[in-house]
């Protein structure tokens, strides 16, 4: 199977809502199944990512709009900054 086939199928799965796609500052795209919410801290300098286990959105008790034509499946939350290695030392 060629890479073009892999990426074409990933795009199709993303359009169907079966996988999520995150784009890193480095230009890389990360795909993951849509089975739970995801939260990350991402360094804008080196692109390293740290997963947040606790969701600050859940603590705020944010509710999705209740409509007949929309069902909330998942959400993503990503904070961008500088990791300890990339942050200037003072």
N, CA and C atoms as an extended XYZ file, in Angstrom:
270
Properties=species:S:1:pos:R:3:atomname:S:1:resname:S:1:resid:I:1 pbc="F F F"
N         0.851       -1.167        0.000 N   UNK     1
C         0.000        0.000        0.000 CA  UNK     1
C         0.901        1.236        0.000 C   UNK     1
N         0.609        2.182       -0.859 N   UNK     2
C         1.408        3.393       -0.961 CA  UNK     2
C         0.987        4.453        0.046 C   UNK     2
N         1.874        5.412        0.290 N   UNK     3
C         1.578        6.495        1.227 CA  UNK     3
C         0.392        7.337        0.772 C   UNK     3
N         0.245        7.536       -0.529 N   UNK     4
C        -0.890        8.318       -1.029 CA  UNK     4
C        -2.207        7.664       -0.623 C   UNK     4
N        -2.267        6.338       -0.678 N   UNK     5
C        -3.470        5.606       -0.268 CA  UNK     5
C        -3.724        5.774        1.223 C   UNK     5
N        -2.670        5.704        2.023 N   UNK     6
C        -2.804        5.877        3.475 CA  UNK     6
C        -3.371        7.253        3.788 C   UNK     6
N        -2.783        8.305        3.211 N   UNK     7
C        -3.240        9.666        3.500 CA  UNK     7
C        -4.640        9.924        2.952 C   UNK     7
N        -4.966        9.374        1.804 N   UNK     8
C        -6.311        9.518        1.251 CA  UNK     8
C        -7.339        8.893        2.197 C   UNK     8
N        -7.025        7.703        2.736 N   UNK     9
C        -7.942        7.048        3.670 CA  UNK     9
C        -8.024        7.786        4.998 C   UNK     9
N        -6.908        8.344        5.469 N   UNK    10
C        -6.946        9.141        6.699 CA  UNK    10
C        -7.836       10.370        6.519 C   UNK    10
N        -7.717       11.047        5.377 N   UNK    11
C        -8.575       12.210        5.102 CA  UNK    11
C       -10.049       11.806        5.079 C   UNK    11
N       -10.325       10.662        4.477 N   UNK    12
C       -11.711       10.183        4.405 CA  UNK    12
C       -12.249        9.870        5.805 C   UNK    12
N       -11.451        9.186        6.620 N   UNK    13
C       -11.861        8.883        7.999 CA  UNK    13
C       -12.055       10.164        8.805 C   UNK    13
N       -11.215       11.163        8.563 N   UNK    14
C       -11.345       12.450        9.253 CA  UNK    14
C       -12.649       13.136        8.850 C   UNK    14
N       -12.983       13.135        7.568 N   UNK    15
C       -14.229       13.733        7.087 CA  UNK    15
C       -15.449       13.020        7.656 C   UNK    15
N       -15.328       11.720        7.891 N   UNK    16
C       -16.432       10.937        8.456 CA  UNK    16
C       -16.537       11.093        9.971 C   UNK    16
N       -15.563       11.776       10.587 N   UNK    17
C       -15.579       11.971       12.029 CA  UNK    17
C       -15.095       10.770       12.816 C   UNK    17
N       -14.375        9.862       12.174 N   UNK    18
C       -13.894        8.660       12.862 CA  UNK    18
C       -12.489        8.824       13.432 C   UNK    18
N       -11.729        9.772       12.896 N   UNK    19
C       -10.410       10.103       13.441 CA  UNK    19
C       -10.301       11.620       13.539 C   UNK    19
N        -9.432       12.069       14.413 N   UNK    20
C        -9.159       13.498       14.555 CA  UNK    20
C        -7.766       13.765       14.013 C   UNK    20
N        -7.535       15.001       13.625 N   UNK    21
C        -6.231       15.391       13.091 CA  UNK    21
C        -5.741       16.627       13.836 C   UNK    21
N        -4.505       16.549       14.320 N   UNK    22
C        -3.853       17.703       14.960 CA  UNK    22
C        -2.672       18.099       14.099 C   UNK    22
N        -2.535       19.390       13.845 N   UNK    23
C        -1.395       19.896       13.082 CA  UNK    23
C        -0.431       20.561       14.045 C   UNK    23
N         0.801       20.082       14.080 N   UNK    24
C         1.835       20.632       14.949 CA  UNK    24
C         2.490       21.835       14.289 C   UNK    24
N         3.132       22.704       15.097 N   UNK    25
C         3.828       23.859       14.524 CA  UNK    25
C         4.907       23.458       13.517 C   UNK    25
N         5.412       22.242       13.605 N   UNK    26
C         6.442       21.759       12.679 CA  UNK    26
C         5.864       21.372       11.319 C   UNK    26
N         4.532       21.385       11.190 N   UNK    27
C         3.887       21.008        9.941 CA  UNK    27
C         3.405       19.569        9.914 C   UNK    27
N         3.789       18.784       10.917 N   UNK    28
C         3.351       17.389       10.976 CA  UNK    28
C         1.864       17.315       11.304 C   UNK    28
N         1.216       16.291       10.800 N   UNK    29
C        -0.181       16.024       11.118 CA  UNK    29
C        -0.242       14.725       11.911 C   UNK    29
N        -0.945       14.758       13.040 N   UNK    30
C        -1.108       13.572       13.877 CA  UNK    30
C        -2.566       13.136       13.827 C   UNK    30
N        -2.790       11.874       13.557 N   UNK    31
C        -4.141       11.328       13.493 CA  UNK    31
C        -4.355       10.384       14.669 C   UNK    31
N        -5.559       10.429       15.237 N   UNK    32
C        -5.902        9.558       16.363 CA  UNK    32
C        -7.388        9.231       16.290 C   UNK    32
N        -7.782        8.073       16.813 N   UNK    33
C        -9.210        7.731       16.810 CA  UNK    33
C       -10.003        8.675       17.705 C   UNK    33
N       -11.258        8.843       17.356 N   UNK    34
C       -12.151        9.704       18.129 CA  UNK    34
C       -12.846        8.835       19.166 C   UNK    34
N       -12.164        8.579       20.271 N   UNK    35
C       -12.784        7.773       21.319 CA  UNK    35
C       -12.851        8.519       22.643 C   UNK    35
N       -12.179        9.662       22.727 N   UNK    36
C       -12.247       10.478       23.941 CA  UNK    36
C       -11.721       11.863       23.608 C   UNK    36
N       -12.005       12.818       24.481 N   UNK    37
C       -11.491       14.168       24.304 CA  UNK    37
C        -9.983       14.164       24.512 C   UNK    37
N        -9.292       15.079       23.847 N   UNK    38
C        -7.847       15.171       24.001 CA  UNK    38
C        -7.446       16.603       24.320 C   UNK    38
N        -6.406       16.730       25.152 N   UNK    39
C        -5.935       18.037       25.606 CA  UNK    39
C        -4.414       18.023       25.627 C   UNK    39
N        -3.796       19.075       25.090 N   UNK    40
C        -2.346       19.071       24.942 CA  UNK    40
C        -1.712       20.418       25.262 C   UNK    40
N        -0.449       20.354       25.682 N   UNK    41
C         0.447       21.503       25.749 CA  UNK    41
C         1.466       21.274       24.638 C   UNK    41
N         1.617       22.224       23.728 N   UNK    42
C         2.522       22.053       22.589 CA  UNK    42
C         3.534       23.186       22.550 C   UNK    42
N         4.806       22.827       22.429 N   UNK    43
C         5.886       23.810       22.331 CA  UNK    43
C         5.943       24.334       20.895 C   UNK    43
N         5.878       25.664       20.735 N   UNK    44
C         5.897       26.254       19.398 CA  UNK    44
C         7.299       26.271       18.800 C   UNK    44
N         8.316       26.010       19.615 N   UNK    45
C         9.688       26.017       19.120 CA  UNK    45
C        10.113       24.643       18.600 C   UNK    45
N         9.986       23.606       19.431 N   UNK    46
C        10.470       22.276       19.035 CA  UNK    46
C         9.345       21.310       18.669 C   UNK    46
N         8.092       21.661       18.968 N   UNK    47
C         6.963       20.816       18.596 CA  UNK    47
C         6.636       19.696       19.559 C   UNK    47
N         7.366       19.592       20.689 N   UNK    48
C         7.035       18.533       21.647 CA  UNK    48
C         5.642       18.778       22.218 C   UNK    48
N         4.975       17.693       22.528 N   UNK    49
C         3.609       17.759       23.023 CA  UNK    49
C         3.499       16.989       24.323 C   UNK    49
N         2.793       17.566       25.264 N   UNK    50
C         2.515       16.913       26.544 CA  UNK    50
C         1.001       16.805       26.682 C   UNK    50
N         0.521       15.623       27.027 N   UNK    51
C        -0.910       15.405       27.198 CA  UNK    51
C        -1.355       15.904       28.563 C   UNK    51
N        -2.468       16.623       28.583 N   UNK    52
C        -3.085       17.043       29.841 CA  UNK    52
C        -4.114       15.992       30.227 C   UNK    52
N        -3.986       15.443       31.410 N   UNK    53
C        -4.919       14.400       31.843 CA  UNK    53
C        -6.242       14.994       32.319 C   UNK    53
N        -6.207       16.158       32.940 N   UNK    54
C        -7.421       16.814       33.423 CA  UNK    54
C        -7.910       17.811       32.382 C   UNK    54
N        -9.196       17.898       32.191 N   UNK    55
C        -9.771       18.820       31.218 CA  UNK    55
C       -10.333       20.049       31.922 C   UNK    55
N        -9.742       21.220       31.700 N   UNK    56
C       -10.283       22.425       32.329 CA  UNK    56
C       -11.667       22.789       31.793 C   UNK    56
N       -12.003       22.363       30.612 N   UNK    57
C       -13.325       22.633       30.047 CA  UNK    57
C       -14.400       21.892       30.837 C   UNK    57
N       -14.126       20.639       31.208 N   UNK    58
C       -15.100       19.879       31.996 CA  UNK    58
C       -15.347       20.550       33.337 C   UNK    58
N       -14.292       21.116       33.945 N   UNK    59
C       -14.442       21.786       35.236 CA  UNK    59
C       -15.290       23.047       35.119 C   UNK    59
N       -15.293       23.680       33.929 N   UNK    60
C       -16.099       24.880       33.708 CA  UNK    60
C       -17.553       24.531       33.420 C   UNK    60
N       -17.823       23.247       33.233 N   UNK    61
C       -19.176       22.761       32.962 CA  UNK    61
C       -19.771       23.420       31.714 C   UNK    61
N       -18.985       23.458       30.642 N   UNK    62
C       -19.450       24.019       29.379 CA  UNK    62
C       -20.398       23.027       28.723 C   UNK    62
N       -21.554       23.498       28.346 N   UNK    63
C       -22.550       22.643       27.707 CA  UNK    63
C       -22.612       22.951       26.217 C   UNK    63
N       -22.767       21.915       25.420 N   UNK    64
C       -22.951       22.100       23.981 CA  UNK    64
C       -24.353       22.633       23.736 C   UNK    64
N       -24.498       23.453       22.713 N   UNK    65
C       -25.850       23.941       22.399 CA  UNK    65
C       -26.779       22.765       22.111 C   UNK    65
N       -27.934       22.804       22.682 N   UNK    66
C       -28.885       21.715       22.475 CA  UNK    66
C       -29.747       22.042       21.259 C   UNK    66
N       -29.455       21.362       20.171 N   UNK    67
C       -30.241       21.516       18.951 CA  UNK    67
C       -30.532       20.135       18.398 C   UNK    67
N       -31.519       20.070       17.537 N   UNK    68
C       -31.877       18.791       16.926 CA  UNK    68
C       -30.930       18.401       15.800 C   UNK    68
N       -30.183       19.370       15.263 N   UNK    69
C       -29.359       19.068       14.097 CA  UNK    69
C       -27.866       19.029       14.406 C   UNK    69
N       -27.504       18.880       15.666 N   UNK    70
C       -26.082       18.825       16.018 CA  UNK    70
C       -25.885       17.942       17.238 C   UNK    70
N       -24.938       17.009       17.125 N   UNK    71
C       -24.601       16.150       18.259 CA  UNK    71
C       -23.108       16.285       18.517 C   UNK    71
N       -22.750       16.743       19.696 N   UNK    72
C       -21.351       16.885       20.064 CA  UNK    72
C       -20.738       15.505       20.264 C   UNK    72
N       -19.620       15.225       19.568 N   UNK    73
C       -18.956       13.926       19.660 CA  UNK    73
C       -17.722       14.008       20.542 C   UNK    73
N       -16.902       15.041       20.340 N   UNK    74
C       -15.671       15.205       21.102 CA  UNK    74
C       -15.228       16.657       21.019 C   UNK    74
N       -14.239       17.004       21.821 N   UNK    75
C       -13.604       18.315       21.689 CA  UNK    75
C       -12.106       18.153       21.873 C   UNK    75
N       -11.370       19.122       21.381 N   UNK    76
C        -9.927       19.155       21.581 CA  UNK    76
C        -9.569       20.494       22.203 C   UNK    76
N        -8.504       20.490       22.979 N   UNK    77
C        -8.030       21.714       23.620 CA  UNK    77
C        -6.516       21.682       23.559 C   UNK    77
N        -5.921       22.729       23.019 N   UNK    78
C        -4.474       22.748       22.878 CA  UNK    78
C        -3.947       24.117       23.292 C   UNK    78
N        -2.958       24.097       24.178 N   UNK    79
C        -2.274       25.311       24.604 CA  UNK    79
C        -0.910       25.344       23.934 C   UNK    79
N        -0.494       26.503       23.458 N   UNK    80
C         0.799       26.658       22.805 CA  UNK    80
C         1.694       27.548       23.649 C   UNK    80
N         2.965       27.164       23.757 N   UNK    81
C         3.931       27.933       24.540 CA  UNK    81
C         5.326       27.394       24.304 C   UNK    81
N         6.204       27.578       25.291 N   UNK    82
C         7.584       27.103       25.202 CA  UNK    82
C         7.847       26.101       26.311 C   UNK    82
N         8.441       24.957       25.948 N   UNK    83
C         8.789       23.939       26.943 CA  UNK    83
C        10.026       24.395       27.722 C   UNK    83
N        10.380       23.647       28.761 N   UNK    84
C        11.533       24.005       29.597 CA  UNK    84
C        12.831       24.071       28.806 C   UNK    84
N        13.001       23.185       27.824 N   UNK    85
C        14.241       23.192       27.027 CA  UNK    85
C        14.336       24.416       26.128 C   UNK    85
N        13.220       24.896       25.619 N   UNK    86
C        13.228       26.011       24.665 CA  UNK    86
C        13.058       27.378       25.323 C   UNK    86
N        12.556       27.403       26.543 N   UNK    87
C        12.325       28.674       27.234 CA  UNK    87
C        13.661       29.300       27.615 C   UNK    87
N        13.853       30.596       27.361 N   UNK    88
C        15.118       31.239       27.746 CA  UNK    88
C        15.330       31.165       29.257 C   UNK    88
N        16.542       30.860       29.647 N   UNK    89
C        16.880       30.796       31.077 CA  UNK    89
C        17.142       32.208       31.587 C   UNK    89
N        16.599       32.517       32.760 N   UNK    90
C        16.811       33.865       33.315 CA  UNK    90
C        17.761       33.839       34.479 C   UNK    90
